[in-house]
């Protein structure tokens, strides 16, 4: 019985060790998108995003479906944002303007979906779980 339990424990450690490497490798392959800055431009808001592709393959196209929520939690705007192409092992800033949207009225941003990720339709489904989001803007979250 003791031999059986030892073998079972060893098998459990082997399985745990085997899954730890792929998880670490998967984290290393995450596409990160950061909401970096909101900059008032008169009655408009300039949005700065920083995207990082750590993989050895370019991502082209990379198109996101974003929802902007007001401070009251109500959806204020929906937009399709093309942030690709994103070259391999590269970090890039992307800037876009929200016409008629004051920066201080934005409460959160939701990555609602990935509209395109790479040249094949299959890439779209595999892309969303690989995207890690963050925000440096105080009081504004960026979630999926």
Short mmCIF file of the C-alpha atoms (twelve columns), coordinates in Angstrom:
data_MODEL
# 
_entry.id   MODEL 
# 
loop_
_atom_site.group_PDB 
_atom_site.id 
_atom_site.type_symbol 
_atom_site.label_atom_id 
_atom_site.label_alt_id 
_atom_site.label_comp_id 
_atom_site.label_asym_id 
_atom_site.label_seq_id 
_atom_site.Cartn_x 
_atom_site.Cartn_y 
_atom_site.Cartn_z 
_atom_site.pdbx_PDB_model_num 
ATOM 1   C CA . UNK A 1   0.000   0.000  0.000   1 
ATOM 2   C CA . UNK A 2   2.837   2.383  0.899   1 
ATOM 3   C CA . UNK A 3   4.497   1.652  -2.486  1 
ATOM 4   C CA . UNK A 4   1.203   2.375  -4.255  1 
ATOM 5   C CA . UNK A 5   0.821   5.730  -2.454  1 
ATOM 6   C CA . UNK A 6   4.427   6.667  -3.253  1 
ATOM 7   C CA . UNK A 7   3.894   5.814  -6.910  1 
ATOM 8   C CA . UNK A 8   0.651   7.793  -6.934  1 
ATOM 9   C CA . UNK A 9   2.380   10.823 -5.364  1 
ATOM 10  C CA . UNK A 10  5.237   10.584 -7.870  1 
ATOM 11  C CA . UNK A 11  2.767   10.410 -10.752 1 
ATOM 12  C CA . UNK A 12  0.969   13.480 -9.382  1 
ATOM 13  C CA . UNK A 13  4.255   15.394 -9.205  1 
ATOM 14  C CA . UNK A 14  5.127   14.350 -12.738 1 
ATOM 15  C CA . UNK A 15  1.758   15.548 -14.020 1 
ATOM 16  C CA . UNK A 16  2.097   18.827 -12.112 1 
ATOM 17  C CA . UNK A 17  5.600   19.368 -13.443 1 
ATOM 18  C CA . UNK A 18  4.460   18.545 -16.965 1 
ATOM 19  C CA . UNK A 19  1.645   21.089 -16.874 1 
ATOM 20  C CA . UNK A 20  3.707   23.811 -15.208 1 
ATOM 21  C CA . UNK A 21  6.019   24.204 -18.168 1 
ATOM 22  C CA . UNK A 22  3.332   24.637 -20.788 1 
ATOM 23  C CA . UNK A 23  1.495   27.149 -18.559 1 
ATOM 24  C CA . UNK A 24  4.711   29.154 -18.122 1 
ATOM 25  C CA . UNK A 25  5.376   28.939 -21.844 1 
ATOM 26  C CA . UNK A 26  1.806   30.029 -22.540 1 
ATOM 27  C CA . UNK A 27  2.185   33.064 -20.235 1 
ATOM 28  C CA . UNK A 28  5.378   33.987 -22.090 1 
ATOM 29  C CA . UNK A 29  3.363   33.964 -25.351 1 
ATOM 30  C CA . UNK A 30  0.611   36.304 -24.103 1 
ATOM 31  C CA . UNK A 31  -0.186  39.348 -26.196 1 
ATOM 32  C CA . UNK A 32  -0.385  42.253 -23.768 1 
ATOM 33  C CA . UNK A 33  -2.492  45.330 -24.398 1 
ATOM 34  C CA . UNK A 34  -2.283  48.199 -21.952 1 
ATOM 35  C CA . UNK A 35  -4.563  51.210 -21.672 1 
ATOM 36  C CA . UNK A 36  -1.710  53.613 -21.066 1 
ATOM 37  C CA . UNK A 37  -3.135  57.118 -21.136 1 
ATOM 38  C CA . UNK A 38  -6.258  59.200 -21.737 1 
ATOM 39  C CA . UNK A 39  -5.438  62.685 -22.984 1 
ATOM 40  C CA . UNK A 40  -8.083  65.440 -23.274 1 
ATOM 41  C CA . UNK A 41  -8.132  67.091 -26.714 1 
ATOM 42  C CA . UNK A 42  -10.790 69.809 -26.455 1 
ATOM 43  C CA . UNK A 43  -14.106 67.930 -26.382 1 
ATOM 44  C CA . UNK A 44  -12.442 64.736 -27.564 1 
ATOM 45  C CA . UNK A 45  -10.339 62.095 -25.848 1 
ATOM 46  C CA . UNK A 46  -7.061  60.772 -27.211 1 
ATOM 47  C CA . UNK A 47  -6.498  57.162 -26.149 1 
ATOM 48  C CA . UNK A 48  -2.989  55.710 -25.935 1 
ATOM 49  C CA . UNK A 49  -2.581  51.924 -25.937 1 
ATOM 50  C CA . UNK A 50  0.610   49.906 -25.759 1 
ATOM 51  C CA . UNK A 51  0.547   46.456 -27.371 1 
ATOM 52  C CA . UNK A 52  3.292   43.844 -27.021 1 
ATOM 53  C CA . UNK A 53  3.714   40.732 -29.125 1 
ATOM 54  C CA . UNK A 54  6.339   38.432 -27.562 1 
ATOM 55  C CA . UNK A 55  5.873   35.700 -30.169 1 
ATOM 56  C CA . UNK A 56  8.092   34.971 -33.137 1 
ATOM 57  C CA . UNK A 57  5.201   35.571 -35.573 1 
ATOM 58  C CA . UNK A 58  3.601   38.847 -36.588 1 
ATOM 59  C CA . UNK A 59  -0.095  39.277 -35.847 1 
ATOM 60  C CA . UNK A 60  -1.786  40.813 -38.849 1 
ATOM 61  C CA . UNK A 61  -4.514  41.862 -38.641 1 
ATOM 62  C CA . UNK A 62  -5.368  42.464 -34.979 1 
ATOM 63  C CA . UNK A 63  -8.809  44.056 -34.696 1 
ATOM 64  C CA . UNK A 64  -10.662 44.519 -31.396 1 
ATOM 65  C CA . UNK A 65  -14.309 45.125 -30.490 1 
ATOM 66  C CA . UNK A 66  -14.206 47.616 -27.576 1 
ATOM 67  C CA . UNK A 67  -16.963 48.996 -25.380 1 
ATOM 68  C CA . UNK A 68  -16.414 52.254 -23.503 1 
ATOM 69  C CA . UNK A 69  -18.424 52.592 -20.297 1 
ATOM 70  C CA . UNK A 70  -19.232 55.868 -18.569 1 
ATOM 71  C CA . UNK A 71  -18.542 56.461 -14.877 1 
ATOM 72  C CA . UNK A 72  -22.177 55.448 -14.300 1 
ATOM 73  C CA . UNK A 73  -21.544 51.976 -15.776 1 
ATOM 74  C CA . UNK A 74  -23.661 52.613 -18.887 1 
ATOM 75  C CA . UNK A 75  -22.161 51.807 -22.295 1 
ATOM 76  C CA . UNK A 76  -21.186 55.099 -23.897 1 
ATOM 77  C CA . UNK A 77  -19.649 53.864 -27.137 1 
ATOM 78  C CA . UNK A 78  -18.740 50.769 -29.121 1 
ATOM 79  C CA . UNK A 79  -15.891 50.749 -31.609 1 
ATOM 80  C CA . UNK A 80  -13.883 48.413 -33.770 1 
ATOM 81  C CA . UNK A 81  -10.208 49.230 -33.321 1 
ATOM 82  C CA . UNK A 82  -7.525  47.951 -35.664 1 
ATOM 83  C CA . UNK A 83  -4.284  47.831 -33.657 1 
ATOM 84  C CA . UNK A 84  -2.412  45.542 -36.040 1 
ATOM 85  C CA . UNK A 85  -0.215  44.700 -37.658 1 
ATOM 86  C CA . UNK A 86  1.757   43.817 -34.563 1 
ATOM 87  C CA . UNK A 87  5.250   42.660 -35.612 1 
ATOM 88  C CA . UNK A 88  6.957   39.699 -33.945 1 
ATOM 89  C CA . UNK A 89  8.790   40.374 -30.653 1 
ATOM 90  C CA . UNK A 90  7.752   44.022 -30.771 1 
ATOM 91  C CA . UNK A 91  6.052   46.558 -28.514 1 
ATOM 92  C CA . UNK A 92  4.124   49.373 -30.172 1 
ATOM 93  C CA . UNK A 93  1.992   52.327 -29.113 1 
ATOM 94  C CA . UNK A 94  -1.350  52.879 -30.810 1 
ATOM 95  C CA . UNK A 95  -3.187  56.177 -30.588 1 
ATOM 96  C CA . UNK A 96  -6.787  56.940 -31.497 1 
ATOM 97  C CA . UNK A 97  -9.211  59.771 -30.834 1 
ATOM 98  C CA . UNK A 98  -12.740 59.475 -29.495 1 
ATOM 99  C CA . UNK A 99  -14.633 62.388 -31.042 1 
ATOM 100 C CA . UNK A 100 -17.155 63.999 -28.713 1 
ATOM 101 C CA . UNK A 101 -16.043 61.884 -25.736 1 
ATOM 102 C CA . UNK A 102 -14.554 63.579 -22.692 1 
ATOM 103 C CA . UNK A 103 -11.756 61.538 -21.086 1 
ATOM 104 C CA . UNK A 104 -13.024 62.161 -17.553 1 
ATOM 105 C CA . UNK A 105 -16.364 60.553 -18.457 1 
ATOM 106 C CA . UNK A 106 -14.772 57.140 -19.192 1 
ATOM 107 C CA . UNK A 107 -15.146 54.689 -16.311 1 
ATOM 108 C CA . UNK A 108 -13.968 51.455 -17.925 1 
ATOM 109 C CA . UNK A 109 -13.099 49.784 -21.209 1 
ATOM 110 C CA . UNK A 110 -14.214 46.268 -22.126 1 
ATOM 111 C CA . UNK A 111 -12.564 44.075 -24.731 1 
ATOM 112 C CA . UNK A 112 -15.869 42.659 -25.926 1 
ATOM 113 C CA . UNK A 113 -14.405 40.419 -28.621 1 
ATOM 114 C CA . UNK A 114 -11.554 39.909 -31.045 1 
ATOM 115 C CA . UNK A 115 -12.762 40.627 -34.575 1 
ATOM 116 C CA . UNK A 116 -9.579  39.471 -36.319 1 
ATOM 117 C CA . UNK A 117 -6.280  37.982 -35.152 1 
ATOM 118 C CA . UNK A 118 -3.916  36.797 -37.842 1 
ATOM 119 C CA . UNK A 119 -4.651  35.717 -41.388 1 
ATOM 120 C CA . UNK A 120 -6.903  32.719 -40.646 1 
ATOM 121 C CA . UNK A 121 -10.418 32.665 -39.142 1 
ATOM 122 C CA . UNK A 122 -9.230  30.076 -36.581 1 
ATOM 123 C CA . UNK A 123 -6.763  32.592 -35.153 1 
ATOM 124 C CA . UNK A 124 -9.613  34.755 -33.846 1 
ATOM 125 C CA . UNK A 125 -10.920 32.106 -31.421 1 
ATOM 126 C CA . UNK A 126 -7.430  31.263 -30.156 1 
ATOM 127 C CA . UNK A 127 -6.439  34.892 -29.696 1 
ATOM 128 C CA . UNK A 128 -8.821  36.097 -26.972 1 
ATOM 129 C CA . UNK A 129 -7.493  33.749 -24.250 1 
ATOM 130 C CA . UNK A 130 -3.911  34.814 -25.114 1 
ATOM 131 C CA . UNK A 131 -4.583  38.514 -24.571 1 
ATOM 132 C CA . UNK A 132 -3.623  40.016 -21.208 1 
ATOM 133 C CA . UNK A 133 -5.084  43.441 -20.447 1 
ATOM 134 C CA . UNK A 134 -3.987  46.150 -18.019 1 
ATOM 135 C CA . UNK A 135 -4.586  49.837 -17.374 1 
ATOM 136 C CA . UNK A 136 -2.285  52.586 -16.119 1 
ATOM 137 C CA . UNK A 137 -5.139  55.085 -16.143 1 
ATOM 138 C CA . UNK A 138 -6.244  55.856 -12.600 1 
ATOM 139 C CA . UNK A 139 -9.892  54.947 -12.062 1 
ATOM 140 C CA . UNK A 140 -10.351 53.336 -15.495 1 
ATOM 141 C CA . UNK A 141 -10.212 49.544 -15.759 1 
ATOM 142 C CA . UNK A 142 -9.521  47.583 -18.957 1 
ATOM 143 C CA . UNK A 143 -11.118 44.140 -18.827 1 
ATOM 144 C CA . UNK A 144 -12.321 41.281 -20.982 1 
# 
